[in-house]
Structure formats: C-alpha cells, structure tokens
Amino acid sequence: MKNADLLIKCEHIYTMEGEGVGYLSGHGVAVAGGKIAAVLPWAELEQAYTAPRTINAENKVLLPGFIDGHMHTGHGVLRGVAQDIANWMMDGVAPFERQRSPEAKTAGSKLAIAEAVMNGTTTIGDDGSGMAGALAFIDEIGARGNVSIRIREAAVRSYRPGELYEFDEALGQKALDECLALYDRWHGHDDGRIQIRFGPQGADFLSLPLLQRVRELARERKTKIHMHLSQGSRETKQMTMRYGKKAIPMLAELGYLDEDFVGIHLTDATAEEVAIAAGAGASMILCSASIGVIDGEVPPAKEYLDAGGRVGLGSDQAPGNNCHNMIHEMYTTALFNKIRFQDPEIMPAWQVLRLATIENAKALGIDAATGSIKAGKDADLILIDLHHASLSPLLTVPMRNFVPNLVYSARGDEVDTVMVKGRLLMEGRKPLTFDLDKILAEVQGFADEIGALAAPEFEKIDGKNARYMKERKL
C-alpha cells in the first residue's frame, strides 16, 4: 500500500481530460506531496493508498481549479466606479486611480484575490505595476500565480483626443527594472507555483526600441509576454498615427507573435489579424464581462478558435467587470456569443468550462502543472456543493445537467473547497489561509480615503456618473 496525504472519494469528477469534460463516476483521487498521485475507481484507490484523511465528497462535484487568465487585482479597491460610462478610463477610473496609494492597491489586490479564490479560482493571472504586495499575498495564502509585470513608457497623464502619447524613457526603464527584479525574486518560486511574465501594457504604450528590448529579455529568460492587444479604437488610433499600421501587423513584423505571446482582448482585431496571431501560435485571453460592460463589444474568441488558436478566460478588473468570478465569465462568454451570432449552439457550456480550466492552462503555458485532474499534475482542485437551489435537481440520465447548471445558474457560493498543490485554501466555505473580515475592513478604510480625495476631480470632470449622482440615480 502506498502512502498519500489525502484521499478524496467522489460521486462525480470532471477531469477535463480528453476533448470533452472527462466525466468519471464513483472514482477517487489520491493527493501526495502536492501532486495528484492517482485517479482510480474508489475500490481500487482504497486498496492501493492509505492516508491520514479522507474527504467524502458526497453530494459534491470535483473539478480542476478555475484559472483566471487576466486580472488587475489592484483595482479591487475601486470596484464599481466606472460602469455605464463611455470614456471609461479617463472619466471613470482616473479620478479615483490617481488617489490610490501603493498600500491601497495592495489592499485591493488582497480583496480581489480572496474573492477569486472563494469563487473557485486557483490560478491568479494578475497584471500590473507595483506588484510586490500582490505577489507576497499570493504566496502567503498558497494560490498559484501567473503574474505579468507591467512595462509602460507612455507618460501617465490625461491625453486629448488625437494626441500622441509622450514617451518617457526613464519611466520605461523603471518599469523594466521592476519587472526584472520581480522575475529574479519570484519566477519559479515553490516548484513553479509562481510564474512571472513580461507585461508590456500595449504596443502603443512602449517605444519601438523598448518593445524590442522586452522581447529579447523575455526570450533570454524563457518566459512569456502578456500584452493587451488590439484592445480598442484608442490603441488603433495611437498605432496608426505613430507607425501607420495596427498592432498585430507590426508585432508580426517584429517577430513578437509566437507560442510565448499571450494577447489580451483583441477587440479591435480584424478577421485577417486574428488569423495572423492565431497562425503564429499566439494565445488569446478573453474578458467577456469587462469588455461587454466597458465597450459594449464581444471579442473575437470564436474566430480565434476557428483559426486554430488557443483561448482562455479572464475577469479583468473590478471597475469594469465588477467581479472576479470565473463562473460569471463562463456565463457571459456563452451568452454574449450566442447573441452575437444568433445561434444557441455557439459556445456551449462544456466548451466555456474548458476555456476556464484546461484550455486556459494551455494558453498560459502552465498545462503541464494544472488545468485538469490527471496523475502527476499539481493538486489544484475544487469541490462544488450540489446542495444549492442553483444546481438542483441533478440529472445523470439520460443526460448530465451539472455543466449547464454550473455555467448558466451557479453564482460562486456553491464552491465549497479549494486546494492548490494539495494545500487547502478553503473548506466548507471557510477561508483557511486568509482572514476575509480583516481584508474587508482594510479595503473599506482605503476606499473611504480615495473617495474623499477623488471628489473634486470627479465633480470637475462631470461625467455620466457625476450627473447620475446629481439626478439621484445612484
């Protein structure tokens, strides 16, 4: 008999192995040394392994943990300030963001990461600058981190319509230095649980020399580039004014687009550009809810998949999307694409579940470690409690209805247990590695300060939300 740290006895497992969802009934999982040691019928597993603890997952479903491919967790402290407004960045977020201290940003990260974990996310795909606090928290609570460090050369200020960004070489070098320092500190930490990616904010935010330097350094360090790509008309205007071409064609000429490139959004990409990026082996991360709220658009995920590209899902940021919940992302991705193509068979539930797990892992280059339930992979696992109105009743004959119910009616509080590399982060809906009450109190204090400081600029801009306030509509 072999020794394990934990056995999980399951009525229902969705392994995400194969081309579907890899359903198994009456099986169990042995966890040893942070890894999945075996996935076997329960009778066989019980004979082969002994462990100090067994979780009897009766009336629960075992899944690989969700992977959030793209987040800005530091914006968690600014949740809900920029919805329903056309000029989202300048009129919505900017007055509040300018008053956000580094400490407030870290508090926002803690909130966003805690929320994500409690909704079943095991891999935090964070992106931004000033990431030391977020990385320390990811490490402390035991989550998996796939973190890109933002590199930006465009001076941080408000720009008039049609005004080219002003490049600040010192700002770009400072951002690159932070990226390199955090790479040296964190990349590969805890046997690969934390990965650092190079995060140029966008092709329009860096000069051509810095873009080329970032590509060289990322390749030297054998890590991926994680970049906002063709994310809207603002980027397209900047690129065409400066270079006379859009981002995807220019990056293709620079040799940027390959299997180590992850592009975010692609909202403004043409069919031809989608084919270029997918054909080069680059991955796409889709943030349906955020882009739907901010831009009223549906990114070309179906087209990217049809072109043979890899696609994953991300929640983006709380001032746009409002939440870090991959169940919500699966729902909006399925719904928006059905509406866009006027076809109920587009983006079925099983496919978007794969996009939130194994396909996301492939897109991010972490599928050797996570994304499915398979012997040898890290034990990044979640248990979904079926004893909820949103998941009831459960059918197994003549069809299984769990996956449609998870995607179309679950809310996130059905997640009972979360584990990363065999370590329990939450069990019975109780966080085990972080204090949620403390996080909520801390972030509220910073939000109060930010609101008071942002008020003069908010009122001066007099955007849509300021007018809603005057009209008592908020």
N, C-alpha and C positions, 0 to 999 in steps of 0.2 A: 504494500500500500504506500502511495506517495503522500507527502505532507503538503498541505495547502494552507493559506492564511484564512480563506473564506470560501464557502460553498454557497451558491445561490440556486435554489430549487424553483423552477419556473413552470407555470402553466403555459405561458406564451412568450416566445422570443422572436424578435425581428432582428436578424443578424446583419442585414443589408449586404450579405454576401451574394454573389451571382449577379444577374441582370435585374432581378426584382427586389423584393424586400427580405428574402431569406427566412421565411417563417418556419419556426420549429415549435412543436408542442411536446410537453412532458419531458423537457430536457433540463439540464443544469449547467452551470458554469463554475469552474474552479479557478480561484484567483490566488496566485503565489508570487511573491516578490514584485508586486505591482503589475504583473502581467496576467493575461488570460492563459491559464495553463491548459485548459481543456474545455470543450463544448461537446457534451455527450448526453445520450438518453440518461435520465436520472438514475435508473437502476444500475447502469454501468458506471456512472460517475461515483455513486455511493460505494461501489465495490472497489474503485480504483484510488480514491482520495479520502483522506481524513483531514479535518480542520477544526480549530478551536471554536469556530462559529459557523452556523448555517442560517442564512436568511431564507425563510419560507415565503416566497413571493406569491402566495395565494391571492387571487383576485387582483394581480398586478401584471404589467407587461414590461419585459426587459428590452431596452433599446441601447444602441451606442449613444453616447452623449452627443447633443447637438453642437455644431461648430458654427460660430458666428464669424464670417469671413471678413467683415469690415465694420469697425466701430470707432467712434470718437468718444471714449468714456468720460473724458474731462469735461464734456458738455453736459454731463448729468446734472450739474448744479444749475443749469439753465433750461431745464425741461419746460416745454410749453410756452416759450416766449416768442416763437417765430412761425406759428402756424397761420394759415389763411391770409397770407400776405405775399404779394408778387415779388417785391425786392427783398427776398428772404435774408440774404447775407448782410446787406448794408443797412436796411431799415429795421430788420427784425433782430438779428443776433448781435450786431456790432455794438449797440449802446450798452448791452449787458456784458458782452465778452470783454470790452475794454476795461471793465471794473473788476474782472475776475483775477484774483491773486493766484500765485502758484499753489498756495495752500488750499484755496477754494477749488482749484482744478483737481487736485488730488482727492479732495472730499467728494467731488462729482464722480471721479473715477471709481472710488470705493462704492458709491451708490449704484452706479451703472453695472459694475461687475457683480455685486451682490444680487441685484435684480436678475441679471442674466443667469447666474448660477441657480437661483431659485426657480427659474423657468426651464431648467434642464440643459443649459449651455455649459459644456466642459472646456471648450477651447475659446479663449478670448482673443479675437483678431483686432487688437487695438491699433490705432494710428494717430499720431500727433507729435507735438513737440513738448518738451518738459515732461518726459515720460518716466523719470526716475521713481516718483511716488507710485504711479500705477504699476510699474514692474515689481516694486517691492511688495505691493499688496497682492498681486497675482501670485508671487512666490510664497508669501506668508500663508495665504488661505489654501494653497495647493492646486489652484486651477492650472490649466495648460495655457501658455501664452504664445501667440503668433503675432508679434508686435512689430510694427513698422515705425521707424523714427523719421519724423517729417524733416525734409530738407526744402528750404524756401529761400529764394534770393530776392523776390519782389518785396519792396519796402511795404511795411504794414501800415497802411493808411487808406482813407476813402479815395476812390478814383471816380472822376467824372465819366459819363458815357462817352466812349470813343477815345479815352485817354490810355495810352500805353502804360503798362506797369514800369515803374522805375526800379532797376536792379541795383542792389546794394551788395557789393562783393563781400564786405565784412560780415553782413548778416548771413549770406550763403555759407561762408567759411565757418561761422559759429555753429550753424545748424549741422553742417557736415561733421564738425568736430564732436558735437554731441552724439551724433549717430555712431561714429567710430568708437567713442568711449563706452556707450551703452552696449554696442556689439561686443567689445572686448570684455565687458563686465558680465553680460547675461547670455550671450549666444551659446546654446548647447547646455545650459545650466540644468542640473538634476537629470542627467542622462537624456538630454534633449527635450525636456518638458517645456522649456522656454526657448523660442527661436526669435532672433532679431532680423528684421528685413529693412532694406534701404527704402525710404519713403519719399521720393521727390513728390511734392504736392501736386504737381501737374506740369506738363510740358511748357505751359505758358508762364509758370512761376520761377523758372530757372533759365539762366543764360545758356547758350549752346555749349560753351566750354565747361560749365558746371554739370550740365546734363551728361556730357561725355565722360567727365571725371567720375561721376556717380556710377555709371555703367561699368567703368574699369574697376573701381574699388569693390563693387558688389560681386563681380566675377572673380576677382582675386580671392575674395573671402567665401566664395561658393555659397552665396545666399541669394534670395530672390529680391526683385524690385517690385514694390507695391505702390501703384500710382493711380490717382484719379485720371481718367482717360475719356476724352470726348464727352465731358460731363455736362455740356450745355452751350448755349449761344455765346455766353461770356467768354469761355475758353476759345471757341472758334473765332470770335472777333479778334481776340488778342493774337492768336496764331497767324491768322491771315494778314493782319496789319503788320506784324513783325517779320514773318517769313514768307508770306504769300502762299501758304499751304496749311492744311489742318494737321492736327497732332499725329494721327495714325500714319499717314503717308510719310511725314517727316521722321517719326521714330523708326519706321520700317527702313528708311534710307540710312539711319544711324546704326542699324543692327540691334536695336533695342528689343524688338519683339521676338521672343523665343520662349522656350519652356520655363525659363526662370523669371518671366514677367507676368505680373498679375495686374490687370486693368480693372478699375472700378467705375461702374455706371454705364459708360458708352452710350449715354442718352442721345447724343448728337451725331452718332456714327451712321454713315450710310451703309447700304447693303454691301457695297464694294469694300468699304473699310472694315466691316465685320468679317468679310471673307479674308481680307489681308491678315488681320490679327489672329483669327482662328487658325488660318492656314499656316501661320508662323509658329503655332504651338503655344501662344499666349493664353492665359486663363482670364475669365471674366467673373467678377463678383457683382451680383445683382442686389440692389437695395430697394425692393418694390415699394414698401410703405413710405419710406423717406422721399423718394423721387415722386411718388404719387402725390404726396402732400405738398412738397415744395414746388414741383414743376408741373404737376398735372399730366405727367407722361408715364409711359410704360417702356422701360429699356428693352433693347432687342435680345432678350435671353433666348427666345425660341429660335430666332435667326442664327444666333451664335451656336446653339446646339445643333441646328440643321446643317451648319457649316463644319461640324465635327469638332467644335471647341469644347473646352471644359468650363463648366459654370457652377458657381456656388452662391450661397445667400449670405447677406449681411444686414444688420439692423441700422447701421449708420449712426445717427446721433439724436439725442432726445429733444433738442429744439425743433427738429423737423418731424421725425418719426414718432416721438413721444415715448417709445418704449424699447427695451432690449429683450425681445421675446421671439425666439425663432419659430414658435408655433404661429405667432402673428405674421411673421414673414412668409411662412409656407402658405397661409391662408390668402394673404394679399397677392402673392405671386400667382397662385392658381386662379383667383378671382379676376384680377386685372387682365391677365392674358386671355381668359375666356371671353371677357367683354371686348377686349381689343380686337380679337379675331372672330368674334361672334360664333364661337364654336365651343360647346360644352366639353368636348373631348381633349381640348388643349390643356397642357399642364395638369394631368390627373394627380390625385393625392399621392399615389405611390411615387411618382416622379419627383414631386417637390420634397417629399420626405428624404429621398436620396440626395437631393440638392442640399439639404440641411445636414447631411451626415457624410456618407462615403464620397459623393461627388465633390463636396466642399473640401474634403481632405485631399482629394486628388488635385483640385485646383490650386490648393495652397502648398502642395508638395509634402504633406505630412501623413499620407495614407499608409505608409509602412508602419506607423505607430498607432493610428487611431482612425475612426470613421466607420468601423464595422466590428462585429463581435467574432473574432477569429483567434484561435490558439496562436500565441506568440506576440500578439499586439498588446499594447498597454490596456489596462482595465479601466477605460473611460466609459462608464456605464451609468444609465439612469433607469429608475423604476417608475412607471406611470400607474397610479392608483385608479382602478376601474370603478371604484365606489363613488362616482360623481354623476350627477344628472347629465352633464355634458357628454359622457361616454357610455351612457346606459340607454337601451339594453345592448348587451354584447351578443352578436351573432357569429357563429363559426360555420354554420351550414345553412343554405348551400353556398353562401359566400361569407367571408370575414369582413366585418364592418368597422374594425378598430381603426384602420388607417384613415378612411374617410372621416370618421368621427374626430380623430386626433387633429386633422388638418382643418376641418370645417366648423367644429364646435368647441374644441378644447380652448382653454384660456391661459393655461400655465400653472395654475394652482393644483392641477392634477398630478404634477411632478412630486413624488414622494421622497425619492432617494437619489443622490448624486454622488458619483465616485470618480476620482481621477487617479490613474496609476495605482488603483487599489485602495486609495485613501478616501474615507467617507467625508464629504464636504457638507452633506445634508442628509438627514434621515428622519422619516416621519414628519416632514416639512420643517424640521428644526435645524437651522444652521449650526454646524459643529465647529467651523474654523473661523467664523467671524461673528461679531456682535451687531445684529441688524439695528437694534434700538440705538446704539451708540452712533452708528453711521447716519441714521436718520436725523438724530439731534444735531450732529456736527454739520451736516449739509444744510439744514434749515437755518442755522446761525449764519453761515456764509451767504445763503440766498437773501436773507434779510438785509445784510450789508450791501450786497450787489444791487438789490432793488432800489435802496435809498440813493446810492451813488449814481445809478444809471438814470434816475428820474429826469434830471434837467435835459440831457441829450435826447432821451426818449420823447419828451414833450416838444423839444425843438424840431426834431425830425418830423413829428406829427404824421406818422404813418398810419396804416389801416388800423392797427391795434390801439394806437393812441386815440383815434377817432371812435373806435368801439367803446373805449373806456368813457369818453365824454358822453356817449349816447347810452351808457349803462347797459351795454350788450355783453360785457364781460364781468 
